[in-house]
Amino acid sequence: MEPLPSHPGPHRTYRRVLTIAGSDSGGGAGIQADLKTFAALGCYGMSAVTALTAQNTVGVSGIHPVPPDFAAAQISAVLEDIGADAVKIGMLYSAELIRVVAEQLRKFNAHNIVLDPVMVAQSGDRLLRDDAVGAITEYLMPLADVVTPNIPEAEVLVGRDIRSAADMRQAARDLGRFGSRSILVKGGHREEDDSSDLLYVCREDRFVTLTAERVGSRNTHGTGCTLSSAIAARLARGDTLEDAVRHAKDYISRAIRAGAGYTLGRGHGPVHHFFNYWM
């Protein structure tokens, strides 16, 4: 075997992003969507799998949780050797697993943490045990730079319905009291002409509305995973928090638009993560 060629010159490394999330066997959401997003945005992706799902575009037919100690071992293996410039957290399933993940993130002093409180799949299948909701607010939200609930997830976290823009603002403020740096309430579930998300910067008590054209598409599986991963990737690349969210919003909007014309499976297909590279 010939030796690998040497490349003299300055030392180079990657922008590193770790996803701690469940696996989607259909490839549209979970760690599969996260890794695609990291790659599309110029980052080196790593993963700690928290659950295996038997899943496709139609629904979730099975969930096999990873033992919490093995999830911890994956996180430790990555962070003690490679490290991470940002961390995205997705499906965690149980309170015990949430506590273990939080312990690992504190142990390694992880930063640029994006928390997507995944509770229900696009198909409506529940992905989180009841005991896990309180653990998210207690253990993970105080560590997060950005928390990205959609309307149904925000309703579970605050314990009430969210119907109006004023409701979104109050929910964001209430969620900010759990200790995160910012809250991004995603407005895609509201039946409005556009798709507006609301960013709340907690310490500044400041709101930023991010508006995008609503794209008519059934291919929306994994949009939440993709948006949160895009925020993490942009933070890893050095964006400010607000710029990271703006760039991620633009990326997911373009990925939805690019994927709208495709047919994959019989249900909700994926967005097009690599629209910048091939159509």
C-alpha positions in Angstrom: 0.0 0.0 0.0 1.4 3.4 -1.0 1.8 5.9 1.9 -0.7 8.7 2.1 0.6 12.0 0.6 1.7 14.6 3.1 0.2 18.1 3.0 2.7 20.5 4.4 1.4 23.8 5.6 -0.7 25.3 8.4 -2.6 22.9 10.7 -6.3 22.7 9.8 -9.3 21.3 11.6 -13.0 21.1 11.2 -16.0 22.9 12.7 -17.3 20.1 14.9 -20.9 19.5 15.8 -22.3 16.7 18.0 -25.9 15.5 17.7 -27.4 13.7 20.7 -30.6 12.3 19.3 -32.6 9.3 18.0 -32.1 7.5 14.8 -34.7 7.6 12.0 -34.5 4.5 9.9 -36.3 6.4 7.1 -33.5 9.0 7.0 -35.7 12.1 7.1 -35.4 13.2 10.7 -33.3 12.4 13.8 -29.5 12.0 13.5 -29.7 11.3 9.8 -31.2 14.7 9.2 -28.8 16.3 11.6 -25.7 14.8 10.0 -26.9 15.8 6.5 -27.5 19.4 7.7 -24.0 19.6 9.4 -22.4 18.4 6.2 -24.4 20.8 4.0 -23.3 23.7 6.1 -19.7 22.9 6.2 -19.3 21.1 9.5 -18.0 17.8 10.7 -20.8 15.8 12.3 -20.7 13.3 15.2 -23.5 11.5 16.9 -24.6 9.9 20.1 -27.6 7.8 19.4 -30.3 7.9 22.2 -32.9 5.6 20.6 -33.5 3.5 17.5 -36.8 4.0 15.8 -38.5 1.9 13.1 -39.8 4.7 11.1 -40.7 5.8 7.6 -42.6 8.6 5.9 -45.9 7.2 7.2 -45.2 6.8 10.9 -43.2 5.2 13.8 -43.8 1.5 14.3 -41.3 0.9 17.1 -38.9 2.7 19.5 -35.9 0.9 21.1 -34.3 3.2 23.7 -30.5 3.1 24.2 -29.5 2.4 27.8 -28.5 5.7 29.4 -25.0 4.5 30.4 -24.3 3.6 26.8 -25.6 7.0 25.6 -23.2 8.6 28.1 -20.4 6.4 26.8 -20.9 7.7 23.3 -20.9 11.3 24.4 -17.8 10.8 26.5 -16.0 9.0 23.6 -16.6 12.0 21.3 -16.0 14.9 23.6 -12.9 13.6 25.4 -11.1 13.0 22.1 -12.6 15.1 19.3 -14.5 17.8 21.2 -17.3 19.9 19.8 -17.8 23.5 18.8 -21.6 23.0 19.2 -24.1 20.4 20.4 -27.6 19.7 19.1 -29.9 17.7 21.4 -33.0 16.0 20.0 -35.0 13.0 21.0 -34.1 11.8 24.5 -37.2 9.7 25.4 -36.9 9.3 29.2 -36.1 11.4 32.3 -33.2 9.1 33.2 -31.6 9.6 29.9 -32.0 13.4 30.1 -30.3 13.5 33.5 -27.3 11.5 32.1 -27.0 13.7 29.0 -27.0 16.8 31.2 -24.3 15.3 33.4 -22.0 14.6 30.4 -22.5 18.1 29.0 -21.6 19.7 32.3 -18.6 17.3 32.7 -17.1 18.4 29.4 -18.2 22.0 29.7 -20.1 21.8 26.4 -21.1 25.1 24.8 -23.3 26.4 21.9 -26.0 23.9 23.0 -29.2 23.8 20.9 -32.1 22.0 22.4 -34.9 20.7 20.2 -37.5 19.3 22.7 -38.7 16.5 20.4 -42.0 15.1 21.7 -44.1 14.0 18.7 -43.1 12.8 15.2 -44.5 14.5 12.0 -46.9 11.5 11.8 -48.3 12.2 15.3 -46.5 9.4 17.0 -45.3 10.2 20.6 -41.5 10.2 21.0 -41.2 11.2 24.7 -42.3 9.5 27.9 -44.4 11.5 30.2 -41.8 11.6 32.9 -39.3 13.3 30.6 -41.1 16.7 30.2 -40.2 18.0 33.7 -36.6 16.7 33.3 -36.1 18.8 30.1 -37.0 22.0 32.0 -35.0 21.1 35.1 -31.8 19.6 33.6 -31.4 20.6 30.0 -32.9 24.1 29.5 -30.5 25.8 32.0 -27.6 24.5 29.8 -29.1 25.6 26.4 -28.2 28.6 24.3 -31.3 28.1 22.2 -34.4 26.0 22.8 -36.5 25.4 19.7 -40.0 24.2 20.5 -42.8 24.2 17.9 -46.3 25.3 19.0 -47.4 21.9 20.3 -44.2 21.3 22.2 -44.3 24.8 23.7 -47.9 24.1 24.8 -46.8 21.0 26.7 -43.9 22.8 28.3 -46.0 25.8 29.5 -49.2 23.8 30.1 -51.7 25.9 28.1 -52.9 26.5 24.5 -51.0 28.9 22.2 -53.3 30.5 19.6 -52.1 34.0 18.9 -48.9 36.0 18.4 -49.4 37.4 21.9 -49.6 33.8 23.3 -46.3 33.0 21.6 -44.6 36.0 23.2 -45.8 35.1 26.6 -44.9 31.4 26.2 -41.4 32.4 25.1 -41.0 34.6 28.2 -42.3 31.8 30.5 -40.0 29.3 28.9 -37.1 31.7 29.3 -37.5 31.4 33.1 -36.1 27.9 33.0 -32.6 29.3 32.4 -31.7 29.1 28.7 -30.1 31.9 26.8 -32.9 32.2 24.3 -36.1 30.6 23.1 -37.2 30.1 19.5 -40.9 29.3 19.3 -41.5 28.0 15.8 -44.8 29.1 14.3 -45.2 26.6 11.5 -48.2 25.0 13.1 -50.2 28.3 13.1 -52.4 28.7 10.1 -51.1 31.9 8.8 -50.1 33.1 5.3 -46.5 33.1 6.2 -44.3 31.0 8.5 -43.1 33.2 11.3 -40.9 32.1 14.2 -40.3 34.1 17.3 -36.9 34.4 18.9 -36.8 35.6 22.5 -33.4 36.7 23.8 -33.9 36.2 27.5 -31.4 38.4 29.2 -32.2 41.4 27.0 -36.0 40.7 27.2 -36.0 41.2 23.4 -38.1 39.6 20.7 -37.1 39.1 17.1 -39.7 37.9 14.5 -38.3 35.8 11.7 -40.6 35.6 8.7 -40.5 33.4 5.7 -42.8 32.5 2.9 -45.0 29.5 3.7 -44.2 26.7 1.2 -47.0 24.3 0.4 -45.4 20.9 0.7 -46.2 17.6 2.2 -42.4 17.0 2.5 -41.9 18.4 6.0 -40.6 15.4 7.8 -37.5 16.4 9.9 -38.0 20.2 9.6 -37.5 20.7 13.3 -34.4 18.5 13.4 -33.0 20.3 10.4 -33.6 23.8 11.8 -32.0 23.1 15.2 -29.1 21.4 13.5 -28.6 24.3 11.2 -28.5 26.7 14.2 -25.9 24.5 15.8 -23.8 24.4 12.7 -23.9 28.2 12.3 -22.9 28.7 16.0 -20.0 26.2 15.4 -18.9 28.4 12.5 -18.8 31.5 14.7 -22.1 33.2 14.1 -23.7 35.2 16.8 -26.8 33.7 18.3 -29.2 35.9 16.3 -27.3 35.5 13.1 -27.2 31.7 13.5 -31.0 31.6 13.9 -31.5 33.9 10.9 -29.2 31.8 8.7 -30.8 28.6 9.9 -34.3 29.9 9.1 -33.2 30.7 5.6 -31.6 27.3 5.1 -34.7 25.3 6.2 -37.0 27.5 4.1 -34.9 26.9 1.0 -34.6 23.1 1.9 -38.4 22.8 2.1 -38.9 24.7 -1.1 -36.3 22.6 -2.9 -37.8 19.3 -1.6 -41.4 20.1 -2.4 -41.3 18.7 -5.9 -40.0 15.3 -4.9 -41.9 12.1 -4.1 -40.4 9.7 -1.5 -42.6 7.2 0.3 -46.3 7.3 0.9 -46.4 10.0 3.6 -44.5 13.0 4.7 -41.2 13.1 2.8 -38.0 14.8 3.7 -36.7 18.3 2.9 -33.8 18.6 0.5 -30.7 19.1 2.6 -28.3 19.4 -0.3 -30.1 21.8 -2.5 -27.0 23.9 -2.8 -25.1 20.9 -4.4 -27.6 18.9 -6.5 -31.2 18.9 -7.6 
